C-alpha cells in the first residue's frame, strides 16, 4: 500500500502520521487509521481553519517506535489517538493553544517549546486535560 496516497481528511495524509522514512516498520492497523481519521476531522481540520497549515511531528507509533522515541507505555500514539504538532507559522502557536484549550473534542493538550501534543478518543468523552509548559 502506498501510504502517501491515503487521505485522512482534506488537508492531512496518512503518511504524515507514520514517519516511514525513519521507521519503515511503523504500520498502523485499520482501527489505528480510523482513530487518526477521527482526530483529523474533529481536531486538526478545525484547528487548520483557525491557524493555517499544521505540521505533524509525530503521529501514530507502534510499540517498537514508541520505545525508540521514549514514549510512555500507555501513549495514545500507540492507538492513533495522538499527534505532536506545530503550526507552520510560528506566530500562530499561542492561537493554536487557545483553540485546543477551548475545543470540545480535545482529550489532552500538553505543550512544549514550539510544539503541542494533542490527543483524542473516539470512544470516551474528552478529559480536557490541559498542561501548558508541560515539556
MODELLER restraints for C-alpha pairs under 7 A, 6 or more apart:
rsr = mdl.restraints
at = mdl.atoms
rsr.add(forms.Gaussian(group=physical.xy_distance, feature=features.Distance(at['CA:3:A'], at['CA:14:A']), mean=5.98, stdev=0.5))
rsr.add(forms.Gaussian(group=physical.xy_distance, feature=features.Distance(at['CA:3:A'], at['CA:15:A']), mean=5.20, stdev=0.5))
rsr.add(forms.Gaussian(group=physical.xy_distance, feature=features.Distance(at['CA:4:A'], at['CA:13:A']), mean=6.41, stdev=0.5))
rsr.add(forms.Gaussian(group=physical.xy_distance, feature=features.Distance(at['CA:4:A'], at['CA:14:A']), mean=6.45, stdev=0.5))
rsr.add(forms.Gaussian(group=physical.xy_distance, feature=features.Distance(at['CA:4:A'], at['CA:15:A']), mean=4.84, stdev=0.5))
rsr.add(forms.Gaussian(group=physical.xy_distance, feature=features.Distance(at['CA:6:A'], at['CA:13:A']), mean=5.74, stdev=0.5))
rsr.add(forms.Gaussian(group=physical.xy_distance, feature=features.Distance(at['CA:6:A'], at['CA:14:A']), mean=5.59, stdev=0.5))
rsr.add(forms.Gaussian(group=physical.xy_distance, feature=features.Distance(at['CA:7:A'], at['CA:13:A']), mean=4.33, stdev=0.5))
rsr.add(forms.Gaussian(group=physical.xy_distance, feature=features.Distance(at['CA:7:A'], at['CA:14:A']), mean=6.06, stdev=0.5))
rsr.add(forms.Gaussian(group=physical.xy_distance, feature=features.Distance(at['CA:8:A'], at['CA:14:A']), mean=6.03, stdev=0.5))
rsr.add(forms.Gaussian(group=physical.xy_distance, feature=features.Distance(at['CA:8:A'], at['CA:37:A']), mean=4.98, stdev=0.5))
rsr.add(forms.Gaussian(group=physical.xy_distance, feature=features.Distance(at['CA:8:A'], at['CA:40:A']), mean=6.74, stdev=0.5))
rsr.add(forms.Gaussian(group=physical.xy_distance, feature=features.Distance(at['CA:9:A'], at['CA:37:A']), mean=6.77, stdev=0.5))
rsr.add(forms.Gaussian(group=physical.xy_distance, feature=features.Distance(at['CA:9:A'], at['CA:40:A']), mean=6.17, stdev=0.5))
rsr.add(forms.Gaussian(group=physical.xy_distance, feature=features.Distance(at['CA:9:A'], at['CA:41:A']), mean=6.32, stdev=0.5))
rsr.add(forms.Gaussian(group=physical.xy_distance, feature=features.Distance(at['CA:16:A'], at['CA:56:A']), mean=6.24, stdev=0.5))
rsr.add(forms.Gaussian(group=physical.xy_distance, feature=features.Distance(at['CA:17:A'], at['CA:56:A']), mean=6.55, stdev=0.5))
rsr.add(forms.Gaussian(group=physical.xy_distance, feature=features.Distance(at['CA:17:A'], at['CA:58:A']), mean=6.01, stdev=0.5))
rsr.add(forms.Gaussian(group=physical.xy_distance, feature=features.Distance(at['CA:17:A'], at['CA:59:A']), mean=4.19, stdev=0.5))
rsr.add(forms.Gaussian(group=physical.xy_distance, feature=features.Distance(at['CA:17:A'], at['CA:60:A']), mean=5.54, stdev=0.5))
rsr.add(forms.Gaussian(group=physical.xy_distance, feature=features.Distance(at['CA:18:A'], at['CA:26:A']), mean=6.22, stdev=0.5))
rsr.add(forms.Gaussian(group=physical.xy_distance, feature=features.Distance(at['CA:18:A'], at['CA:59:A']), mean=6.22, stdev=0.5))
rsr.add(forms.Gaussian(group=physical.xy_distance, feature=features.Distance(at['CA:18:A'], at['CA:60:A']), mean=5.70, stdev=0.5))
rsr.add(forms.Gaussian(group=physical.xy_distance, feature=features.Distance(at['CA:20:A'], at['CA:26:A']), mean=6.33, stdev=0.5))
rsr.add(forms.Gaussian(group=physical.xy_distance, feature=features.Distance(at['CA:23:A'], at['CA:65:A']), mean=6.99, stdev=0.5))
rsr.add(forms.Gaussian(group=physical.xy_distance, feature=features.Distance(at['CA:26:A'], at['CA:61:A']), mean=6.19, stdev=0.5))
rsr.add(forms.Gaussian(group=physical.xy_distance, feature=features.Distance(at['CA:26:A'], at['CA:62:A']), mean=5.59, stdev=0.5))
rsr.add(forms.Gaussian(group=physical.xy_distance, feature=features.Distance(at['CA:26:A'], at['CA:65:A']), mean=6.75, stdev=0.5))
rsr.add(forms.Gaussian(group=physical.xy_distance, feature=features.Distance(at['CA:32:A'], at['CA:79:A']), mean=5.41, stdev=0.5))
rsr.add(forms.Gaussian(group=physical.xy_distance, feature=features.Distance(at['CA:32:A'], at['CA:80:A']), mean=4.65, stdev=0.5))
rsr.add(forms.Gaussian(group=physical.xy_distance, feature=features.Distance(at['CA:33:A'], at['CA:80:A']), mean=6.63, stdev=0.5))
rsr.add(forms.Gaussian(group=physical.xy_distance, feature=features.Distance(at['CA:35:A'], at['CA:80:A']), mean=5.33, stdev=0.5))
rsr.add(forms.Gaussian(group=physical.xy_distance, feature=features.Distance(at['CA:35:A'], at['CA:81:A']), mean=5.75, stdev=0.5))
rsr.add(forms.Gaussian(group=physical.xy_distance, feature=features.Distance(at['CA:35:A'], at['CA:122:A']), mean=6.88, stdev=0.5))
rsr.add(forms.Gaussian(group=physical.xy_distance, feature=features.Distance(at['CA:36:A'], at['CA:80:A']), mean=5.06, stdev=0.5))
rsr.add(forms.Gaussian(group=physical.xy_distance, feature=features.Distance(at['CA:36:A'], at['CA:81:A']), mean=6.07, stdev=0.5))
rsr.add(forms.Gaussian(group=physical.xy_distance, feature=features.Distance(at['CA:38:A'], at['CA:122:A']), mean=6.85, stdev=0.5))
rsr.add(forms.Gaussian(group=physical.xy_distance, feature=features.Distance(at['CA:39:A'], at['CA:81:A']), mean=6.75, stdev=0.5))
rsr.add(forms.Gaussian(group=physical.xy_distance, feature=features.Distance(at['CA:39:A'], at['CA:120:A']), mean=6.18, stdev=0.5))
rsr.add(forms.Gaussian(group=physical.xy_distance, feature=features.Distance(at['CA:42:A'], at['CA:105:A']), mean=6.51, stdev=0.5))
rsr.add(forms.Gaussian(group=physical.xy_distance, feature=features.Distance(at['CA:43:A'], at['CA:105:A']), mean=6.62, stdev=0.5))
rsr.add(forms.Gaussian(group=physical.xy_distance, feature=features.Distance(at['CA:47:A'], at['CA:96:A']), mean=6.85, stdev=0.5))
rsr.add(forms.Gaussian(group=physical.xy_distance, feature=features.Distance(at['CA:47:A'], at['CA:99:A']), mean=6.82, stdev=0.5))
rsr.add(forms.Gaussian(group=physical.xy_distance, feature=features.Distance(at['CA:48:A'], at['CA:54:A']), mean=6.38, stdev=0.5))
rsr.add(forms.Gaussian(group=physical.xy_distance, feature=features.Distance(at['CA:51:A'], at['CA:87:A']), mean=6.87, stdev=0.5))
rsr.add(forms.Gaussian(group=physical.xy_distance, feature=features.Distance(at['CA:51:A'], at['CA:92:A']), mean=5.84, stdev=0.5))
rsr.add(forms.Gaussian(group=physical.xy_distance, feature=features.Distance(at['CA:51:A'], at['CA:96:A']), mean=6.47, stdev=0.5))
rsr.add(forms.Gaussian(group=physical.xy_distance, feature=features.Distance(at['CA:53:A'], at['CA:87:A']), mean=6.18, stdev=0.5))
rsr.add(forms.Gaussian(group=physical.xy_distance, feature=features.Distance(at['CA:53:A'], at['CA:88:A']), mean=5.50, stdev=0.5))
rsr.add(forms.Gaussian(group=physical.xy_distance, feature=features.Distance(at['CA:54:A'], at['CA:85:A']), mean=6.72, stdev=0.5))
rsr.add(forms.Gaussian(group=physical.xy_distance, feature=features.Distance(at['CA:54:A'], at['CA:86:A']), mean=5.82, stdev=0.5))
rsr.add(forms.Gaussian(group=physical.xy_distance, feature=features.Distance(at['CA:54:A'], at['CA:87:A']), mean=4.44, stdev=0.5))
rsr.add(forms.Gaussian(group=physical.xy_distance, feature=features.Distance(at['CA:54:A'], at['CA:88:A']), mean=5.36, stdev=0.5))
rsr.add(forms.Gaussian(group=physical.xy_distance, feature=features.Distance(at['CA:55:A'], at['CA:85:A']), mean=5.56, stdev=0.5))
rsr.add(forms.Gaussian(group=physical.xy_distance, feature=features.Distance(at['CA:55:A'], at['CA:86:A']), mean=5.35, stdev=0.5))
rsr.add(forms.Gaussian(group=physical.xy_distance, feature=features.Distance(at['CA:55:A'], at['CA:87:A']), mean=5.95, stdev=0.5))
rsr.add(forms.Gaussian(group=physical.xy_distance, feature=features.Distance(at['CA:55:A'], at['CA:88:A']), mean=5.96, stdev=0.5))
rsr.add(forms.Gaussian(group=physical.xy_distance, feature=features.Distance(at['CA:56:A'], at['CA:83:A']), mean=6.75, stdev=0.5))
rsr.add(forms.Gaussian(group=physical.xy_distance, feature=features.Distance(at['CA:56:A'], at['CA:84:A']), mean=6.08, stdev=0.5))
rsr.add(forms.Gaussian(group=physical.xy_distance, feature=features.Distance(at['CA:56:A'], at['CA:85:A']), mean=4.60, stdev=0.5))
rsr.add(forms.Gaussian(group=physical.xy_distance, feature=features.Distance(at['CA:56:A'], at['CA:86:A']), mean=6.80, stdev=0.5))
rsr.add(forms.Gaussian(group=physical.xy_distance, feature=features.Distance(at['CA:57:A'], at['CA:84:A']), mean=5.31, stdev=0.5))
rsr.add(forms.Gaussian(group=physical.xy_distance, feature=features.Distance(at['CA:57:A'], at['CA:85:A']), mean=5.37, stdev=0.5))
rsr.add(forms.Gaussian(group=physical.xy_distance, feature=features.Distance(at['CA:58:A'], at['CA:83:A']), mean=5.55, stdev=0.5))
rsr.add(forms.Gaussian(group=physical.xy_distance, feature=features.Distance(at['CA:58:A'], at['CA:84:A']), mean=5.00, stdev=0.5))
rsr.add(forms.Gaussian(group=physical.xy_distance, feature=features.Distance(at['CA:59:A'], at['CA:77:A']), mean=6.07, stdev=0.5))
rsr.add(forms.Gaussian(group=physical.xy_distance, feature=features.Distance(at['CA:59:A'], at['CA:80:A']), mean=6.84, stdev=0.5))
rsr.add(forms.Gaussian(group=physical.xy_distance, feature=features.Distance(at['CA:59:A'], at['CA:82:A']), mean=6.03, stdev=0.5))
rsr.add(forms.Gaussian(group=physical.xy_distance, feature=features.Distance(at['CA:59:A'], at['CA:83:A']), mean=4.29, stdev=0.5))
rsr.add(forms.Gaussian(group=physical.xy_distance, feature=features.Distance(at['CA:59:A'], at['CA:84:A']), mean=6.38, stdev=0.5))
rsr.add(forms.Gaussian(group=physical.xy_distance, feature=features.Distance(at['CA:60:A'], at['CA:77:A']), mean=4.93, stdev=0.5))
rsr.add(forms.Gaussian(group=physical.xy_distance, feature=features.Distance(at['CA:60:A'], at['CA:78:A']), mean=6.06, stdev=0.5))
rsr.add(forms.Gaussian(group=physical.xy_distance, feature=features.Distance(at['CA:60:A'], at['CA:79:A']), mean=6.96, stdev=0.5))
rsr.add(forms.Gaussian(group=physical.xy_distance, feature=features.Distance(at['CA:60:A'], at['CA:80:A']), mean=4.79, stdev=0.5))
rsr.add(forms.Gaussian(group=physical.xy_distance, feature=features.Distance(at['CA:61:A'], at['CA:77:A']), mean=5.42, stdev=0.5))
rsr.add(forms.Gaussian(group=physical.xy_distance, feature=features.Distance(at['CA:61:A'], at['CA:78:A']), mean=5.08, stdev=0.5))
rsr.add(forms.Gaussian(group=physical.xy_distance, feature=features.Distance(at['CA:62:A'], at['CA:78:A']), mean=5.43, stdev=0.5))
rsr.add(forms.Gaussian(group=physical.xy_distance, feature=features.Distance(at['CA:63:A'], at['CA:78:A']), mean=6.51, stdev=0.5))
rsr.add(forms.Gaussian(group=physical.xy_distance, feature=features.Distance(at['CA:76:A'], at['CA:82:A']), mean=5.40, stdev=0.5))
rsr.add(forms.Gaussian(group=physical.xy_distance, feature=features.Distance(at['CA:76:A'], at['CA:119:A']), mean=6.87, stdev=0.5))
rsr.add(forms.Gaussian(group=physical.xy_distance, feature=features.Distance(at['CA:77:A'], at['CA:83:A']), mean=6.76, stdev=0.5))
rsr.add(forms.Gaussian(group=physical.xy_distance, feature=features.Distance(at['CA:81:A'], at['CA:119:A']), mean=5.52, stdev=0.5))
rsr.add(forms.Gaussian(group=physical.xy_distance, feature=features.Distance(at['CA:81:A'], at['CA:120:A']), mean=5.31, stdev=0.5))
rsr.add(forms.Gaussian(group=physical.xy_distance, feature=features.Distance(at['CA:81:A'], at['CA:121:A']), mean=6.08, stdev=0.5))
rsr.add(forms.Gaussian(group=physical.xy_distance, feature=features.Distance(at['CA:82:A'], at['CA:118:A']), mean=5.59, stdev=0.5))
rsr.add(forms.Gaussian(group=physical.xy_distance, feature=features.Distance(at['CA:82:A'], at['CA:119:A']), mean=4.06, stdev=0.5))
rsr.add(forms.Gaussian(group=physical.xy_distance, feature=features.Distance(at['CA:82:A'], at['CA:120:A']), mean=6.32, stdev=0.5))
rsr.add(forms.Gaussian(group=physical.xy_distance, feature=features.Distance(at['CA:83:A'], at['CA:117:A']), mean=5.79, stdev=0.5))
rsr.add(forms.Gaussian(group=physical.xy_distance, feature=features.Distance(at['CA:83:A'], at['CA:118:A']), mean=5.58, stdev=0.5))
rsr.add(forms.Gaussian(group=physical.xy_distance, feature=features.Distance(at['CA:83:A'], at['CA:119:A']), mean=6.46, stdev=0.5))
rsr.add(forms.Gaussian(group=physical.xy_distance, feature=features.Distance(at['CA:84:A'], at['CA:115:A']), mean=6.73, stdev=0.5))
rsr.add(forms.Gaussian(group=physical.xy_distance, feature=features.Distance(at['CA:84:A'], at['CA:116:A']), mean=5.47, stdev=0.5))
rsr.add(forms.Gaussian(group=physical.xy_distance, feature=features.Distance(at['CA:84:A'], at['CA:117:A']), mean=4.31, stdev=0.5))
rsr.add(forms.Gaussian(group=physical.xy_distance, feature=features.Distance(at['CA:84:A'], at['CA:118:A']), mean=6.37, stdev=0.5))
rsr.add(forms.Gaussian(group=physical.xy_distance, feature=features.Distance(at['CA:85:A'], at['CA:115:A']), mean=5.57, stdev=0.5))
rsr.add(forms.Gaussian(group=physical.xy_distance, feature=features.Distance(at['CA:85:A'], at['CA:116:A']), mean=5.31, stdev=0.5))
rsr.add(forms.Gaussian(group=physical.xy_distance, feature=features.Distance(at['CA:85:A'], at['CA:117:A']), mean=6.42, stdev=0.5))
rsr.add(forms.Gaussian(group=physical.xy_distance, feature=features.Distance(at['CA:86:A'], at['CA:114:A']), mean=6.62, stdev=0.5))
rsr.add(forms.Gaussian(group=physical.xy_distance, feature=features.Distance(at['CA:86:A'], at['CA:115:A']), mean=4.71, stdev=0.5))
rsr.add(forms.Gaussian(group=physical.xy_distance, feature=features.Distance(at['CA:86:A'], at['CA:116:A']), mean=6.22, stdev=0.5))
rsr.add(forms.Gaussian(group=physical.xy_distance, feature=features.Distance(at['CA:87:A'], at['CA:93:A']), mean=6.09, stdev=0.5))
rsr.add(forms.Gaussian(group=physical.xy_distance, feature=features.Distance(at['CA:93:A'], at['CA:114:A']), mean=6.94, stdev=0.5))
rsr.add(forms.Gaussian(group=physical.xy_distance, feature=features.Distance(at['CA:100:A'], at['CA:106:A']), mean=6.07, stdev=0.5))
rsr.add(forms.Gaussian(group=physical.xy_distance, feature=features.Distance(at['CA:101:A'], at['CA:130:A']), mean=6.81, stdev=0.5))
rsr.add(forms.Gaussian(group=physical.xy_distance, feature=features.Distance(at['CA:105:A'], at['CA:120:A']), mean=6.61, stdev=0.5))
rsr.add(forms.Gaussian(group=physical.xy_distance, feature=features.Distance(at['CA:105:A'], at['CA:126:A']), mean=5.97, stdev=0.5))
rsr.add(forms.Gaussian(group=physical.xy_distance, feature=features.Distance(at['CA:106:A'], at['CA:119:A']), mean=6.42, stdev=0.5))
rsr.add(forms.Gaussian(group=physical.xy_distance, feature=features.Distance(at['CA:106:A'], at['CA:120:A']), mean=5.79, stdev=0.5))
rsr.add(forms.Gaussian(group=physical.xy_distance, feature=features.Distance(at['CA:106:A'], at['CA:126:A']), mean=6.03, stdev=0.5))
rsr.add(forms.Gaussian(group=physical.xy_distance, feature=features.Distance(at['CA:106:A'], at['CA:128:A']), mean=5.73, stdev=0.5))
rsr.add(forms.Gaussian(group=physical.xy_distance, feature=features.Distance(at['CA:107:A'], at['CA:119:A']), mean=5.30, stdev=0.5))
rsr.add(forms.Gaussian(group=physical.xy_distance, feature=features.Distance(at['CA:107:A'], at['CA:120:A']), mean=4.73, stdev=0.5))
rsr.add(forms.Gaussian(group=physical.xy_distance, feature=features.Distance(at['CA:107:A'], at['CA:121:A']), mean=6.65, stdev=0.5))
rsr.add(forms.Gaussian(group=physical.xy_distance, feature=features.Distance(at['CA:107:A'], at['CA:126:A']), mean=4.23, stdev=0.5))
rsr.add(forms.Gaussian(group=physical.xy_distance, feature=features.Distance(at['CA:107:A'], at['CA:127:A']), mean=4.87, stdev=0.5))
rsr.add(forms.Gaussian(group=physical.xy_distance, feature=features.Distance(at['CA:107:A'], at['CA:128:A']), mean=4.81, stdev=0.5))
rsr.add(forms.Gaussian(group=physical.xy_distance, feature=features.Distance(at['CA:107:A'], at['CA:129:A']), mean=6.26, stdev=0.5))
rsr.add(forms.Gaussian(group=physical.xy_distance, feature=features.Distance(at['CA:108:A'], at['CA:118:A']), mean=5.40, stdev=0.5))
rsr.add(forms.Gaussian(group=physical.xy_distance, feature=features.Distance(at['CA:108:A'], at['CA:119:A']), mean=4.98, stdev=0.5))
rsr.add(forms.Gaussian(group=physical.xy_distance, feature=features.Distance(at['CA:108:A'], at['CA:120:A']), mean=6.91, stdev=0.5))
rsr.add(forms.Gaussian(group=physical.xy_distance, feature=features.Distance(at['CA:108:A'], at['CA:127:A']), mean=6.74, stdev=0.5))
rsr.add(forms.Gaussian(group=physical.xy_distance, feature=features.Distance(at['CA:108:A'], at['CA:128:A']), mean=5.57, stdev=0.5))
rsr.add(forms.Gaussian(group=physical.xy_distance, feature=features.Distance(at['CA:108:A'], at['CA:129:A']), mean=4.66, stdev=0.5))
rsr.add(forms.Gaussian(group=physical.xy_distance, feature=features.Distance(at['CA:108:A'], at['CA:130:A']), mean=5.90, stdev=0.5))
rsr.add(forms.Gaussian(group=physical.xy_distance, feature=features.Distance(at['CA:109:A'], at['CA:116:A']), mean=6.82, stdev=0.5))
rsr.add(forms.Gaussian(group=physical.xy_distance, feature=features.Distance(at['CA:109:A'], at['CA:117:A']), mean=5.66, stdev=0.5))
rsr.add(forms.Gaussian(group=physical.xy_distance, feature=features.Distance(at['CA:109:A'], at['CA:118:A']), mean=4.68, stdev=0.5))
rsr.add(forms.Gaussian(group=physical.xy_distance, feature=features.Distance(at['CA:109:A'], at['CA:119:A']), mean=6.79, stdev=0.5))
rsr.add(forms.Gaussian(group=physical.xy_distance, feature=features.Distance(at['CA:109:A'], at['CA:129:A']), mean=6.24, stdev=0.5))
rsr.add(forms.Gaussian(group=physical.xy_distance, feature=features.Distance(at['CA:109:A'], at['CA:130:A']), mean=4.81, stdev=0.5))
rsr.add(forms.Gaussian(group=physical.xy_distance, feature=features.Distance(at['CA:109:A'], at['CA:131:A']), mean=6.25, stdev=0.5))
rsr.add(forms.Gaussian(group=physical.xy_distance, feature=features.Distance(at['CA:110:A'], at['CA:116:A']), mean=5.78, stdev=0.5))
rsr.add(forms.Gaussian(group=physical.xy_distance, feature=features.Distance(at['CA:110:A'], at['CA:117:A']), mean=5.02, stdev=0.5))
rsr.add(forms.Gaussian(group=physical.xy_distance, feature=features.Distance(at['CA:110:A'], at['CA:118:A']), mean=6.60, stdev=0.5))
rsr.add(forms.Gaussian(group=physical.xy_distance, feature=features.Distance(at['CA:110:A'], at['CA:130:A']), mean=6.08, stdev=0.5))
rsr.add(forms.Gaussian(group=physical.xy_distance, feature=features.Distance(at['CA:110:A'], at['CA:131:A']), mean=4.90, stdev=0.5))
rsr.add(forms.Gaussian(group=physical.xy_distance, feature=features.Distance(at['CA:110:A'], at['CA:132:A']), mean=5.74, stdev=0.5))
rsr.add(forms.Gaussian(group=physical.xy_distance, feature=features.Distance(at['CA:110:A'], at['CA:134:A']), mean=5.64, stdev=0.5))
rsr.add(forms.Gaussian(group=physical.xy_distance, feature=features.Distance(at['CA:111:A'], at['CA:117:A']), mean=6.10, stdev=0.5))
rsr.add(forms.Gaussian(group=physical.xy_distance, feature=features.Distance(at['CA:111:A'], at['CA:131:A']), mean=6.67, stdev=0.5))
rsr.add(forms.Gaussian(group=physical.xy_distance, feature=features.Distance(at['CA:111:A'], at['CA:132:A']), mean=5.02, stdev=0.5))
rsr.add(forms.Gaussian(group=physical.xy_distance, feature=features.Distance(at['CA:111:A'], at['CA:133:A']), mean=5.17, stdev=0.5))
rsr.add(forms.Gaussian(group=physical.xy_distance, feature=features.Distance(at['CA:111:A'], at['CA:134:A']), mean=5.54, stdev=0.5))
rsr.add(forms.Gaussian(group=physical.xy_distance, feature=features.Distance(at['CA:111:A'], at['CA:135:A']), mean=6.12, stdev=0.5))
rsr.add(forms.Gaussian(group=physical.xy_distance, feature=features.Distance(at['CA:112:A'], at['CA:133:A']), mean=5.71, stdev=0.5))
rsr.add(forms.Gaussian(group=physical.xy_distance, feature=features.Distance(at['CA:112:A'], at['CA:134:A']), mean=6.17, stdev=0.5))
rsr.add(forms.Gaussian(group=physical.xy_distance, feature=features.Distance(at['CA:112:A'], at['CA:135:A']), mean=4.41, stdev=0.5))
rsr.add(forms.Gaussian(group=physical.xy_distance, feature=features.Distance(at['CA:120:A'], at['CA:126:A']), mean=6.88, stdev=0.5))
